[in-house]
Amino acid sequence: MLLGSSRLQAQTVVSGSIKDRPSGRPLSEVICTLSSLTDGSLLQYGITNAEGTYRLSLKHPADSLLLEARILGFKSIQLHIPNRTQTQHLLLEEEGFQIREVVIKPEVITQQGDTIQYRVASFRSAKDTYIRDVIQKLPGVEVSESGKISYMGNPINKFYIEGMDLLGGKYALASNSIPVDAVESVQILENHQSVQALKEVSFTDRAALNLKIKQGKKLRPIGRVSAGVGFDEEEMKYTTDITHLRLKGERQNLTALKLNNLGRLLGSELMDHTYAYHNGTLLDPLADTPSALVNPSLGYTPPEIRTHSVFNDSKSFSYNQILPLKAMSQLRIQASYLDEKTEGYQQERTLYGYSEENPREIVREQSSWQQIRQASMLLNWTHNAEKRYLDNRLRIAGEWSEAGAQLRGTELSEQRFDQPYFLVENQLKAIGKWKKDYLNLQSFLRFHRLPQEARFDEATDSLIEQYRSEELFSTRNEISFNKGMGYTTFSLGAGVKAETNELHTDMRSKPALLKDSLVHSQEKYQLAEWYVNPSFHYKRPRFAFTLSLPFSGYLLKVKGQSEKKNKHHRYSFLPSSHLNWKLHPFWELSASASYSRQPSDYRNLNDCYYYLNRSTLRHGNQTLEVKEQWRGRMNLSYRNALTALFSRLTFLYNRQSSNLLSGYDFIGSQVVRTLVSGRHRYTSYAVTAQMGKMIDALQTNLSLTAGFTHTDFTNYQNTAIQQLTTQAGYVNLSSHTRFTRWLESSLAWQSIGSHTRGGDTYWMHQLQTDFTFSWDRWLSTLKVDYSSNAVSPTQQKQTAWLSAFLQYKLKKEIQLELAAENLLNTQTYRYRTIQGINQIDACYLLRPRQIVLKFNFQY
């Protein structure tokens, strides 16, 4: 029995080389598989590399296995082999065939080790323009509305173009700019460790994405120029996109100029989607962009109509360059400018306590606008060698934004906001490696200043002016030593964070709204935080486990107008663990758990009232909020490149509690967002299932996602405390089918349901479908958007949009395109939502019918 048990745990490794029998030439791209002799099930597979070698490893109790090697143009070979570690060198013979009788079809998806490669030509459709159009259709890959890319539920940690990190976290610019015709394949690099010194010693479950450019395109510039003009019922429409990509050895450059007023926002292309990842450590990183102190209430826009309800005038310019320096070193330069103005109109009716006998009703009719002017510059020097890693990022950013809104209804007000900020920061990371030991040093510095103003002109001849400013200096420094012993690494890290922040609030109103002491404040916060983190890492080829046991101390001094200093001390224990286990070549299990109990945002430590906007008056609290949180996550994934099937099942658990309750109070018709003493609890359970499948026989790419969330939380409103329960579920189905050489279609269906205990259940259904016809030089697309949204427990509101696109190729590189959007001229969209015990009915104004003629040139 002991021998049998040992055999079950042993790992079998079958390796060797495959060559052409007559010449002895190594054969690459040979598919090698290990299968069960009893039921024929596939146990492991791989592909030979350029040297013709392969390596297959597995754990299986069978006594014998079937080894098979096959490649087009050669006779397949099958061998019955014992289930033990061995070397098998194989010779394949050429197989004659009539080329006219054989359709040579490349593999749609292939896998070599931890690299999964998607062939772009197998997933693209005739209407696809940029590589994002293909990436979002790849099985196992998700792309959010802002452009953030995830693989098997986890955000990617790198976006490469030919193996080089040109854009850092601002990769949405590349996915929205690189023509799909220029890309040969998209690679997913699983468990990708970008730091050479940490390979084989530090495990990561994150993946990277790499674009492989077509061979002929690498030798010359790649780009696209698109310009168009048109009209709608009110104004002229225009669009211009100019992108230029240059690959020259280790030099890369991407320059983009984009302008439009067609409803396509450009700000998300300049967002850093990996900022928290490369800056994230135990001491919470600051946000990429500082939180605004005053913020216009532009209202929540449901995601299903964001492409239809945006009135914009957007301009952006971005310059990105990689310059090689000495061996293994490079300099990355990124500069960008954004000028984006958005406008919107909505009507909103809110019933606070809608199920109560006398709910409080507030009606708002709002016309709003916001103009963001933002500039940033990044210099990033990197030295990435096997034994030493150095990375320094210097970033300077500024924003000069303003906004305004006109309120009618319960509140009558003209609002004006000025929201500038200035930021400079530097991040340094250094790693030195000796065999399996390494030393890690990180340093972070930031200074930012936010002088922001708000002005409210009331219809009752009253005036409110508010000035809020923040000056913050923050530094965080960390060092850790990691000792490797066999499969185990022990780590001891220590870090310190220091922060000073001066927050000034000054509100003037005619007539006086509140006492001067409640609308004028000047706080100076001094924060010191330290931690010690012993951790344990265990890594085998198919198994990795990490346990961290950090202990931290927190000291905050607050000095207000009274010149009296308040001190707050806290000690925290923040354990966390992570497990990654490859159960099978196709199955992988990952699980993580963490606990934290630490102070929250200290900027609420005051007794001052201030406006975030005219609809949101906030009140601070002199009690430091301390949040306790338990988190758990388990993810079971299956990905099989041979059958093009990718799926995952994810369970999430999140329990939070706090010594302060956040909720609403009322001063007349004014809603006050406040914090009061009391025990707040929030518990949620969520399960998500996703499946992506390429059905080659039907020329169909299918994706299905379903999820359910159960939430219990404490609600505070108007001195009343309640325990509430909500449940929400959703189903998303998307597919793309190529029926014939000239006809293809895409379909996306979404259903969302929500229910509050003691309340009603509301449903939203959305359908998006399009049909594309291509013949000779012509390409036409008909697109239909349909939504059915609950506006009462018994009534659904149906809304439909119809758009058409016609394209004619003058030459292969030159096209004319006519785009007609919202042909039905749908004007409004209505929906109802429940937030806690409040009911919100909203109506949005949509963009009218617009027609645009475009000229496209691609090189």
Secondary structure, DSSP 4 states (H G I P E B T S, - for coil): -HHHHHHHH--EEEEEEEEETTT--B--S-EEEEEETTT--EEEEEE--TTSEEEEEE----SEEEEEEE-TTB--EEEEEESS-EE--EEE-B----GGG------SEEEETTEEEEEHHHH--TT--BTHHHHTTSTTEEE-TT--EEETTEE-SEEEETTB-SSTT-THHHHTTSBGGGEEEEEEETT----GGGTTTS-----EEEEEE-GGGTTS-EEEEEEEEEE-SSSEEEEEEEEEEEEETTEEEEEEEEEE-SS---GGGG--TTHHHHH-SSSPPPPSSPPPSS--------GGGHHHH-EEEEEEEEEEEEEE-STTEEEEEEEEEEEEEEEEEEEEEEEETTTSSS-EEEEEEEEEEEEEEEEEEEEEEEEE-SSEEEEEEEEEEEE--EEEEEEEESS-EEEEEE--EEEEEEEEEEEEEETTEEEEEEEEEEEEEEEEEEEEEETTS-EEEEEEEEEEEEEEEEEEEEEEETTEEEEEEEEEEEEEEEEEEEEEEES--S-HHHHEEEEEEEEEEEEEEEEEEEEETTEEEEEE--EEEEEEEEE-TT--EEEEEEEEE--EEEEEE--SSSEEEEEEEEEEEEE--GGGBS--EEEEETTEEEE-BSSPPEEEEEEEEEEEEEEETTTTEEEEEEEEEEEEEEEEEEEEEEETTEEEEEEEEEEEEEEEEEEEEEEEEEEGGGTEEEEEEEEEEEEEEEEEETTEEEEEEEEEEEEEEEEEEE-SSSEEEEEEEEEEEEEETTS-EEEEEEEEEEEEEEETTEEEEEEEEEEEEEEETTEEEEEEEEEEEEEEESSSSEEEEEEEE-TT---EEEEEEEETTEEEEEEEE----EEEEEEEEE-
